[in-house]
Every structure is written in C-alpha cells, then in structure tokens.
Amino acid sequence: MSVQLFVPTFRIDECLEEIRECLEKGWTGLGFKTIQFEDEWKKYTGLENAHFLNSATVGLNLAVKILKMENDWNEEDEIISTPLTFISSNHAIAYEGMKVVFADVDQHLCLDPADVERKITDKTKAVLFVGIGGNTGQYLKIVELCKKYNLKLILDAAHMAGTRLNGQIPGKEADVVVYSFQAVKNLPTADSGMICFKEKQYDELCRKLTWLGINKDTYARSTDKGAYKWKYDVEYVGYKYHGNSIMAAIGLVQLRYLDQDNAYRRQLAKWYDDRFKQHSNLIGTIKPAEDCESSRHLYIIEVNNRDELLLALNECEIYPGVHYRDNTEYRMYAYGKGTCPNSHRLSERIMSLPMHLKMNKQDVDYICDKVIEYSSF
Ligand SMILES: *Cc1c(COP(=O)(O)O)cnc(C)c1O
C-alpha cells in the first residue's frame, strides 16, 4: 500500500463537458467561463466581489500592491505576517518593497493576536492572516485588532475554500481575500486563484491590472460592432495575471462538490483524531478552533522525532509533508530569526499526514498504525 500526501479528484466527465463548451464556442481565455465562475464564487461565499486569476500568488501580490497604491504606503512600511506559511504569502509583501514583520503563531498555527499587537509599530499598515490548513484560528481577534489600530487586513485563504466560521464563510471582515485553486489545494483546478476585494473600486482597478493595465471602457463605449476594439487606453503598467476559461470550467465543477468533499475531509480528520486521542503523550494534533468548520486542506500532527518519523513513514510508502518550514529559516527572511519562538519550535515538529478524497478508513488506520509505531519520546 502506498499513500501520497495529496491526490486531487476531478469529476472527469463533468469537467470535460464544461471544457467542451469552451472549445466549441472557441472561447478559452478571459471572459465567458471566468465570469460564470466569478458569479458562482460570489454566490457561494457571499463576498461582494471576485476576480478570477491565474494563481493565488499573483492575487496576494495584487492585494498588497493595490492597498499600497490606494493608501499611499511607502516602501519602508510594514505588514505583519506569519513565518509558518507558503513562501508566496511573504513574497507578496516583498514584491512591493515593503517589510515583512513576523509575528508568532498560536496552537492553531495561525497568527497569535497578542504577538501581533506587540509587533505593531507606527509603520505597520496591514496584517496578513493565513488560515492554515483551512483553520480560522483566532481570526476574529485579528479583525478586532485591525479595527483598533486602523490596519488593513489581507486574508490568505489559499487553504480555506469552503471553510466556515460560526456557520458563515469568513472574509467579509477583511479588505481582501485570496483563494488558491492550485493543482493540489482542496479545490484543485491546475493553477488558478480568486481575489475578493471588499471595495468595488479596488476590484475594478484589479481587473485593469490583471490585463496589462488596459482600460476596456474606451472601446466598450465606442461601439458594439467591434470596429474600435483596438482603441483602448492603457492607464497602468499592469500585468498578465487574469485566469482563463479552461481553468474556470474545472473550477465550476469543483465548486459544485466543495461542501461534500470538505465533509469527507473532516471525516478523514475525525478518523485520525479518534486513533491519536489515546496517544496524546506522543502525538499532538493541530485542531481547528471551536467555532471553525475547517475545509481540512491539511491534517497536521506534532511529534518529537519529526525527521526520523518522516523517513520511517517513507519506508512504509507513506508520504507526508511539512506545512511549513518557518520562513525565517530561508536566507531571504533570516532577519526574522529569533522573533517567533513558537514558530521556530513547531517548524521542527510538525508534519502533514496524507489527506485526500481517494483515501478510506483503511488508509487512515494504516497510517495511524505506522505513526504510532514510529513516534518516540
Ligand atoms: C498554495 C499557497 C499559496 C499560493 O497559491 P498558488 O495558487 O499556488 O499561487 C499562497 N498561500 C498559501 C498559504 C498557499 O498554501
């Protein structure tokens, strides 16, 4: 038996049917399915705006860029973020020349509000919160802090497709929310993402920036017949960041099954929990907050002999991962070393166990047997 960390599931016939529509219509690019997917996403999340992108990385970059442009932030200004995240989150800040200030994580591996508050200076402009593994952690306390100190809030929801907090999709409280639909996320396409700004005007600006800064209104106003299609204006040095209809076609199908799929992920998590409960002296489990119905993109445990256990599991053809290494261990962010003791410690102790829809109870039991066998004091 071999169990991989992530194996995406696609309802292949339904995906092909949606893609076929694009091919038959001769419309694979921006527009058509991208608009349908944006509309469905707004309906599903209840968020006001949604713009489909080619990745969450570009979304996070645009989130920082647009907030910086529109609020006159400077290069020396600071954004507080977590060291326990995929490097995209922090690069998004660095791309704009701003400083990443690291705050520590709590028992959920999400930003600890008390440490965030300690790290606020007069240069702090925003907080970037990562809902790691689909967990909302102490998100609502971070929302309160942002209000209290007049900071913008960026929610990296790369793991949070379908996560609910007190029964609602979180995100309305944030200035901008960014989702990832990368190949092995819990709503997989191949590569794509969604950016949801609270402010309509930022959404409009974002749509220009994701297509080279082109202002389509010029020709939209000119004629319906397309004679002046080339006569657009370019207002910004924009990028080529928008998503395409083929990815959106897959996303539309995935969204139909998102709640059902996440419910099965929670079932897998429960099977893991039930087994590890009796071994809590050896194996810690990272739990979602009480009020959080997590997407369960990840199932993370904490052990004393992480590296050894990883190798032992690999020998049994079980392939876990690590989400994530403390980013201050990377040269780029080494200036943050020593500032977040919990993250530094957990970075050496956490492991993500296989979590995907092709697994069943037997797989979970097999993995648990081996984890229990090879974990040590
Ligand atoms: C995957 C991921 C991203 C980047 O998503 P892409 O769509 O691959 O660009 C950003 N943040 C976190 C926390 C992620 O896990």
The ligand as an SDF file (V2000), in Angstrom:
LIG
                    3D

 15 15  0  0  0  0  0  0  0  0999 V2000
   -0.5170   27.4630   -2.2530 C   0  0  0  0  0  0  0  0  0  0  0  0
   -0.4640   28.6620   -1.4190 C   0  0  0  0  0  0  0  0  0  0  0  0
   -0.3400   29.9440   -1.9610 C   0  0  0  0  0  0  0  0  0  0  0  0
   -0.1050   30.1700   -3.4220 C   0  0  0  0  0  0  0  0  0  0  0  0
   -1.0740   29.6340   -4.2360 O   0  0  0  0  0  0  0  0  0  0  0  0
   -0.8220   29.4940   -5.8050 P   0  0  0  0  0  0  0  0  0  0  0  0
   -2.2070   29.4220   -6.3510 O   0  0  0  0  0  0  0  0  0  0  0  0
   -0.0420   28.2420   -5.9980 O   0  0  0  0  0  0  0  0  0  0  0  0
   -0.0880   30.6820   -6.2680 O   0  0  0  0  0  0  0  0  0  0  0  0
   -0.3790   31.0220   -1.1220 C   0  0  0  0  0  0  0  0  0  0  0  0
   -0.5050   30.8730    0.2100 N   0  0  0  0  0  0  0  0  0  0  0  0
   -0.5920   29.6540    0.7850 C   0  0  0  0  0  0  0  0  0  0  0  0
   -0.7490   29.5530    2.2660 C   0  0  0  0  0  0  0  0  0  0  0  0
   -0.5600   28.5140   -0.0110 C   0  0  0  0  0  0  0  0  0  0  0  0
   -0.6080   27.3060    0.5510 O   0  0  0  0  0  0  0  0  0  0  0  0
  1  2  1  0
  2  3  1  0
  2 14  2  0
  3  4  1  0
  3 10  2  0
  4  5  1  0
  5  6  1  0
  6  7  2  0
  6  8  1  0
  6  9  1  0
 10 11  1  0
 11 12  2  0
 12 13  1  0
 12 14  1  0
 14 15  1  0
M  END
$$$$
